[in-house]
């Protein structure tokens, strides 16, 4: 377990610049922090992901019409186990 590192003004500025448009794992590497710490600090600063990021492939969202997960969904008339 690592010691806690205080967030400084420079860290907050980098977070505000990078977090909206880059995967959180990348922001965590740049800042030298865990992803959880980055998520929590972004929440505290009220920084969110941009609409462009959320519409892109790295957001991991379903419902973009590309058929993700279609093979594992119940089809009409299917009976559960």
C-alpha positions as CSV (number, residue, x, y, z in Angstrom):
1,X,0.0,0.0,0.0
2,X,1.4,3.4,-0.9
3,X,1.3,6.5,1.2
4,X,-1.4,9.1,0.4
5,X,-0.3,12.0,-1.9
6,X,-2.0,15.3,-1.5
7,X,-3.5,16.8,-4.6
8,X,-1.9,20.1,-5.6
9,X,-3.1,22.8,-7.9
10,X,-0.9,21.5,-10.7
11,X,-2.4,18.0,-10.3
12,X,-5.9,19.4,-10.4
13,X,-5.0,21.4,-13.6
14,X,-3.7,18.3,-15.3
15,X,-6.8,16.4,-14.3
16,X,-9.1,19.1,-15.6
17,X,-7.2,19.1,-18.9
18,X,-6.9,15.4,-19.5
19,X,-9.9,13.7,-17.8
20,X,-12.6,14.8,-20.2
21,X,-11.0,13.4,-23.4
22,X,-8.7,10.5,-22.3
23,X,-9.3,7.1,-20.7
24,X,-9.0,7.3,-16.9
25,X,-6.2,4.7,-16.9
26,X,-4.1,7.1,-19.0
27,X,-4.8,10.0,-16.7
28,X,-3.8,7.9,-13.7
29,X,-0.5,6.9,-15.3
30,X,0.3,10.6,-16.1
31,X,-0.5,11.7,-12.6
32,X,1.1,8.6,-10.9
33,X,-2.1,7.7,-9.1
34,X,-4.6,4.9,-9.0
35,X,-7.6,5.0,-11.2
36,X,-9.8,5.1,-8.1
37,X,-8.0,8.2,-6.9
38,X,-8.5,9.9,-10.3
39,X,-12.2,9.0,-10.4
40,X,-12.7,10.3,-6.9
41,X,-10.8,13.6,-7.5
42,X,-12.7,14.1,-10.8
43,X,-16.0,13.7,-8.9
44,X,-14.8,16.1,-6.2
45,X,-13.8,18.7,-8.8
46,X,-17.0,18.0,-10.8
47,X,-15.1,17.1,-13.9
48,X,-16.8,14.7,-16.3
49,X,-16.1,13.0,-19.6
50,X,-16.8,15.0,-22.8
51,X,-19.6,14.0,-25.1
52,X,-17.0,13.2,-27.8
53,X,-15.2,10.8,-25.5
54,X,-18.5,9.1,-24.4
55,X,-19.5,8.6,-28.1
56,X,-16.1,7.1,-28.9
57,X,-14.9,3.5,-28.7
58,X,-12.9,3.9,-25.5
59,X,-16.0,4.7,-23.4
60,X,-17.2,1.1,-23.5
61,X,-20.8,2.1,-23.8
62,X,-23.4,-0.2,-25.4
63,X,-26.2,1.0,-27.7
64,X,-24.1,2.4,-30.4
65,X,-25.7,0.1,-32.9
66,X,-22.6,-2.0,-33.5
67,X,-24.1,-5.2,-32.3
68,X,-22.0,-5.5,-29.1
69,X,-23.4,-8.2,-26.9
70,X,-26.0,-9.3,-29.4
71,X,-24.9,-12.9,-29.2
72,X,-25.6,-13.2,-25.5
73,X,-29.0,-11.5,-25.4
74,X,-32.3,-13.3,-25.0
75,X,-34.2,-13.5,-28.2
76,X,-38.0,-13.3,-28.4
77,X,-39.5,-16.6,-27.4
78,X,-36.4,-17.8,-25.7
79,X,-36.8,-19.7,-22.4
80,X,-34.4,-19.1,-19.5
81,X,-32.6,-22.0,-17.9
